[in-house]
Amino acid sequence: MQFRGTLYRALSPYWAYRPLSGDGAKQFGGRFNRPGRAALYLAGSVETALNEVQQAGMFAPVTLVAVAADLEPLFDGRDTAALSEFGVVPVDLAIPDWATRQAVEGQAPTQALAERLVEAGFCGMVVPSFAPGARPEAWNTVLWRWGAEPPHRLRVIDEQDRLRHPPAQPL
């Protein structure tokens, strides 16, 4: 599938000058990326981005960034038929113990699926949001390949250059 539109990311203010970095996910791993594999997690709405970043249960300050995206090919992890082609059913994506399985087994099943999708040529996948309190229609995009050029183009929407480093007075 192709996606053209706006995606959102809520991140620590410390990293606001690098909003398209996948280094944290690369270092620690995530539901859909093993440690060592850079990944960028983006939400389909502002509400979903805030739900995703606040999963620890307590409020933490965040920087919210909008990103213009033109991405393909994306795997649609909301499509039951597409999932079945990879031997997966929707409930497999929602495993709550992915981090424990990563630690114990070396790789969570969702991370293994992501590796198969990377090998199949997908730049990322669209998945439901599994954050507590997420609405049923909430979704995220996780990317394994992205940059400034097609076919996996991302551009931070920051016309006033407020995310520059070092910080400076707004223009």
C-alpha atoms as one frame of an Amber mdcrd trajectory, in Angstrom:
protein
   0.000   0.000   0.000   0.991   3.641  -0.352   0.414   6.356   2.240   0.446
  10.082   1.518  -0.495  12.398   4.342   0.444  13.647   7.788   1.729  11.444
  10.586   2.567  12.480  14.155   5.293  11.753  16.653   5.451  12.627  20.340
   8.975  12.430  21.709  11.122  13.583  24.585  11.969  17.291  24.294  15.634
  16.285  24.604  15.444  14.680  21.147  13.277  17.379  19.521  16.137  18.457
  17.268  16.255  14.905  15.803  12.573  14.051  15.349  13.218  11.519  12.586
  15.838   9.522  14.448  15.205   5.840  14.998  18.188   5.486  17.335  16.219
   4.810  20.537  14.289   1.986  18.909  17.547   0.697  17.400  19.214   0.599
  20.800  16.407  -0.998  22.798  14.117  -2.641  20.264  10.381  -2.155  19.997
   7.292  -4.194  19.337   8.099  -4.215  15.600  11.891  -3.900  15.531  14.645
  -5.955  17.110  17.563  -4.247  18.864  20.008  -3.201  16.173  17.260  -2.390
  13.655  16.457   1.329  13.489  12.744   2.051  13.436  10.583   5.131  13.481
   7.183   4.877  15.143   4.616   7.415  13.934   0.918   7.777  14.745  -2.047
   8.433  12.505  -3.413  11.147  14.826  -2.289  13.542  17.538  -4.381  11.646
  20.100  -2.743   8.339  19.198   0.755   9.856  19.336   0.068  11.128  22.858
  -1.415   7.775  23.950   1.621   5.933  22.621   4.199   8.073  24.396   2.372
   8.102  27.744   2.071   4.319  28.201   3.995   4.320  31.477   0.885   5.758
  33.142   2.241   9.107  34.285   2.456  12.351  32.360   5.837  13.242  30.913
   6.614  16.369  28.884   6.720  15.718  25.139   7.389  17.520  21.897   4.728
  16.835  19.286   5.873  16.824  15.672   3.869  16.590  12.453   5.508  14.797
   9.543   4.528  14.945   5.869   4.823  11.394   4.527   4.870   9.797   1.100
   5.587   6.131   1.730   5.547   2.909  -0.219   5.492   0.019  -0.113   3.853
  -0.258   3.294   2.461  -3.486   4.639  -1.070  -3.124   6.014  -1.051  -4.982
   9.320  -4.770  -4.230   9.724  -5.549  -6.458   6.733  -6.321  -9.993   7.935
  -5.711 -11.512   4.492  -2.320  -9.798   4.164  -1.329 -10.995   7.633  -2.325
 -14.573   6.821   0.110 -14.558   3.882   2.850 -14.224   6.523   1.306 -16.836
   8.845   0.011 -14.247  11.315  -3.419 -13.392  12.707  -4.335  -9.973  14.154
  -4.116 -11.124  17.785  -0.457 -12.072  17.182   0.392  -8.371  16.793  -1.075
  -7.486  20.185   1.086  -9.747  22.365   1.554  -7.867  25.646   4.804  -9.632
  26.578   6.832  -8.795  23.462   9.612  -7.148  25.551   9.918 -10.165  27.855
  10.032 -12.490  24.868  12.713 -10.323  23.295  14.759 -10.550  26.494  14.261
 -14.298  27.004  14.110 -15.607  23.426  16.273 -12.973  21.728  13.443 -11.828
  19.464   9.714 -11.349  19.918   7.367 -12.888  17.331   6.337  -9.393  16.197
   9.994  -8.550  15.622  10.423 -11.745  13.582   7.441 -10.697  11.444   9.036
  -7.275  10.931  12.267  -8.905   9.749  10.317 -10.992   7.212   8.578  -7.840
   5.983  11.898  -6.005   5.606  13.244  -8.958   3.606  10.099  -8.835   1.434
  10.898  -5.202   0.540   8.450  -3.251   2.700   9.659   0.086   4.100   7.290
  -0.260   7.066   3.897  -1.352   8.228   0.625   0.138   9.417  -0.661  -1.448
  12.620  -3.440  -0.859  15.125  -2.473   1.064  18.250  -2.030  -1.184  21.266
  -1.624   1.678  23.755  -3.927   1.627  26.784  -6.982   3.753  26.089  -6.481
   3.754  22.320  -9.660   4.023  20.288 -10.448   0.977  18.119  -9.732   2.956
  14.940  -6.328   4.250  16.186  -3.314   3.210  14.136   0.418   3.671  13.852
   3.037   3.354  11.167   6.395   1.825  11.968   9.157   2.423   9.430  12.402
   0.539   8.897  13.464   2.618   5.887  12.833   6.349   5.499  14.563   9.464
   4.264  14.199  12.706   2.364  13.671  11.089  -1.054  10.954   8.878  -2.556
   9.753   6.200  -2.212  10.039   6.462   1.605   9.945  10.236   1.993   9.396
  12.024   5.299   9.581  15.745   5.967   9.130  17.349   9.363   6.598  20.150
   9.157   8.579  22.973  10.791   8.354  26.036   8.559   9.724  28.319  11.310
  12.698  26.038  12.100  11.727  25.731  15.762  13.358  22.308  16.108  16.864
  23.557  15.298  19.820  22.718  17.480  21.002  24.403  19.550  17.649  25.905
  20.530  17.126  29.552  19.704  14.381  32.150  19.965  11.516  31.480  17.529
  11.820  33.347  14.231
